Amino acid sequence: MTATHSTRMLILGSGPAGLSAAIYGARAGMAPIVVQGIQPGGQLTTTTDVENYPGFRDVIQGPWLMEEMQAQAEHVGAQMMWDHIVEVDLSQRPFRLIGDGGTVYTGDVLVIATGAQAKWLGLPSEEHLKGKGVSACATCDGFFYRGKKVAVIGGGNTAVEEALYMTNHSHDVTLIHRRDSLRAEKILQERLFAHPNIKILWNSAVDKFVAGGEPEGLVGIDVRNTVTGEVSRVDVEGGFVAIGHSPATELFKGHLELDGDGYIAVETGSTRTSVPGVFACGDVMDKVYRQAVTAAGTGCMAALDAERFLAEADFEATNRADVAA
Ligand SMILES: Cc1cc2nc3c(=O)[nH]c(=O)nc-3n(C[C@H](O)[C@H](O)[C@H](O)COP(=O)(O)OP(=O)(O)OC[C@H]3O[C@@H](n4cnc5c(N)ncnc54)[C@H](O)[C@@H]3O)c2cc1C
């Protein structure tokens, strides 16, 4: 026998977007069920210091913030389910999600908050130094490298934006790119080339992030010239991998409209997707800001959009019943 859990408001994902939607949804009486996925709390559980989430004067820890958000959501009545969804049916309401053990979840509305994962280079030294000098988010962690030498790895828009952003904190920014030209938009390239504090290492791939010091952290990056094979060291204390993100939308291909980069398409200024009653929030629909506070903000929007959708649907159903009687 497979179990079925039904609710007015089904939320997929338990990062800041999903949990904010849950807080608003529960307080609006929609008794949300949150399917948490394999990363309860989302991306912030993989980091340490968070200094830009409003409301906290001192640096807080990412995992702690997400525990608090979950506790708040549960306190107001949201229910957490630990499951990973492998199949969706959005062809009719209630929408159906199926977990990897066969458990079925149905919701009169669905809020998708499955996030996006930063792409990494996949080097053991990168894994070893994540959070100790190696990061995938300059907006999040750049502030911790004030006055230090840093490098940004990549050649697309994100890399160029992150390099430019890092000049707010550092007078010595190196962009490391494996080719001899950038993929970034022309206007961004022009700003990059014109900046006196940014230098570019062309035809250069990261061989190794070098650990050192006490406490241990990044002290340099060994870079291999892709033409000559020669290896040289760049002395930096911060390394930002900016080679793109993968939105977690595999499940929704063919069920919902996605944009050219695979993010869920929403109506401008709302969280409404191409399927009425399905809403998307957080990094899964936002490839521009990608911050905990913006994810939480759109999570709030999704719950408000969902509540209005249900109120209209209920009103229409009651009207139809009155007319028929
Ligand atoms: C190392 C690091 C440091 C960061 N530091 C900061 C910072 O200092 N400040 C800041 O504002 N932002 C920071 N960010 C960015 C921030 O974490 C994200 O913008 C934010 O977490 C996005 O929230 P979200 O709810 O959209 O998605 P996520 O946090 O990515 O959560 C996605 C959720 O969806 C679930 N999920 C995915 N697929 C499925 C599935 N098939 N079935 C069930 N569940 C599923 C996952 O389990 C997870 O719970 C950082 C990110 C990283 C990686």
The ligand as a Tripos MOL2 file, in Angstrom:
@<TRIPOS>MOLECULE
LIG
   53    58     1     0     0
SMALL
NO_CHARGES

@<TRIPOS>ATOM
      1 C1         28.0670   27.9500   -0.3650 C.3       1 LIG1
      2 C2         26.9180   28.9280   -0.4850 C.ar      1 LIG1
      3 C3         26.9110   30.0700    0.3110 C.ar      1 LIG1
      4 C4         25.8640   30.9710    0.1980 C.ar      1 LIG1
      5 N1         25.8670   32.0690    1.0180 N.ar      1 LIG1
      6 C5         24.8320   32.9330    0.9640 C.ar      1 LIG1
      7 C6         24.7970   34.0610    1.8210 C.ar      1 LIG1
      8 O1         25.7210   34.3030    2.5990 O.2       1 LIG1
      9 N2         23.7240   34.8900    1.7250 N.ar      1 LIG1
     10 C7         22.7060   34.6730    0.8410 C.ar      1 LIG1
     11 O2         21.7550   35.4380    0.8180 O.2       1 LIG1
     12 N3         22.7220   33.6050    0.0110 N.ar      1 LIG1
     13 C8         23.7460   32.7400    0.0460 C.ar      1 LIG1
     14 N4         23.7840   31.6700   -0.8060 N.ar      1 LIG1
     15 C9         22.7100   31.5270   -1.7950 C.3       1 LIG1
     16 C10        21.4560   30.9420   -1.1260 C.3       1 LIG1
     17 O3         21.8090   29.8020   -0.3940 O.3       1 LIG1
     18 C11        20.4130   30.6050   -2.1930 C.3       1 LIG1
     19 O4         20.1170   31.7610   -2.9540 O.3       1 LIG1
     20 C12        19.1330   30.0970   -1.5310 C.3       1 LIG1
     21 O5         19.3960   28.9750   -0.7250 O.3       1 LIG1
     22 C13        18.0970   29.7160   -2.5750 C.3       1 LIG1
     23 O6         16.9980   29.2400   -1.8740 O.3       1 LIG1
     24 P1         15.9010   28.2980   -2.5460 P.3       1 LIG1
     25 O7         14.9000   28.0340   -1.4820 O.co2     1 LIG1
     26 O8         15.4510   28.8770   -3.8210 O.co2     1 LIG1
     27 O9         16.6460   26.9420   -2.9610 O.3       1 LIG1
     28 P2         17.6530   25.9930   -2.1990 P.3       1 LIG1
     29 O10        18.2170   26.5830   -0.9930 O.co2     1 LIG1
     30 O11        18.5820   25.5090   -3.2660 O.co2     1 LIG1
     31 O12        16.7170   24.7720   -1.7560 O.3       1 LIG1
     32 C14        16.2210   23.8590   -2.7000 C.3       1 LIG1
     33 C15        15.3950   22.8080   -1.9640 C.3       1 LIG1
     34 O13        14.7250   21.9850   -2.9300 O.3       1 LIG1
     35 C16        14.8130   20.6320   -2.5250 C.3       1 LIG1
     36 N5         14.6680   19.7960   -3.7290 N.ar      1 LIG1
     37 C17        15.3210   19.9110   -4.9160 C.ar      1 LIG1
     38 N6         14.9150   18.9220   -5.7570 N.ar      1 LIG1
     39 C18        13.9810   18.1880   -5.0770 C.ar      1 LIG1
     40 C19        13.2050   17.0380   -5.3890 C.ar      1 LIG1
     41 N7         13.2810   16.4020   -6.5850 N.pl3     1 LIG1
     42 N8         12.3650   16.5440   -4.4490 N.ar      1 LIG1
     43 C20        12.2490   17.1630   -3.2480 C.ar      1 LIG1
     44 N9         12.9560   18.2750   -2.9000 N.ar      1 LIG1
     45 C21        13.8190   18.7490   -3.8110 C.ar      1 LIG1
     46 C22        16.1830   20.5250   -1.8640 C.3       1 LIG1
     47 O14        16.2420   19.4050   -1.0010 O.3       1 LIG1
     48 C23        16.2130   21.8600   -1.0920 C.3       1 LIG1
     49 O15        15.5640   21.7000    0.1380 O.3       1 LIG1
     50 C24        24.8080   30.7440   -0.7240 C.ar      1 LIG1
     51 C25        24.8180   29.5920   -1.5160 C.ar      1 LIG1
     52 C26        25.8570   28.6880   -1.4060 C.ar      1 LIG1
     53 C27        25.8490   27.4420   -2.2630 C.3       1 LIG1
@<TRIPOS>BOND
     1     1     2 1
     2     2     3 ar
     3     2    52 ar
     4     3     4 ar
     5     4     5 ar
     6     4    50 ar
     7     5     6 ar
     8     6     7 ar
     9     6    13 1
    10     7     8 2
    11     7     9 ar
    12     9    10 ar
    13    10    11 2
    14    10    12 ar
    15    12    13 ar
    16    13    14 ar
    17    14    15 1
    18    14    50 ar
    19    15    16 1
    20    16    17 1
    21    16    18 1
    22    18    19 1
    23    18    20 1
    24    20    21 1
    25    20    22 1
    26    22    23 1
    27    23    24 1
    28    24    25 2
    29    24    26 1
    30    24    27 1
    31    27    28 1
    32    28    29 2
    33    28    30 1
    34    28    31 1
    35    31    32 1
    36    32    33 1
    37    33    34 1
    38    33    48 1
    39    34    35 1
    40    35    36 1
    41    35    46 1
    42    36    37 ar
    43    36    45 ar
    44    37    38 ar
    45    38    39 ar
    46    39    40 ar
    47    39    45 ar
    48    40    41 1
    49    40    42 ar
    50    42    43 ar
    51    43    44 ar
    52    44    45 ar
    53    46    47 1
    54    46    48 1
    55    48    49 1
    56    50    51 ar
    57    51    52 ar
    58    52    53 1
@<TRIPOS>SUBSTRUCTURE
     1 LIG1         1 GROUP 0 **** ****
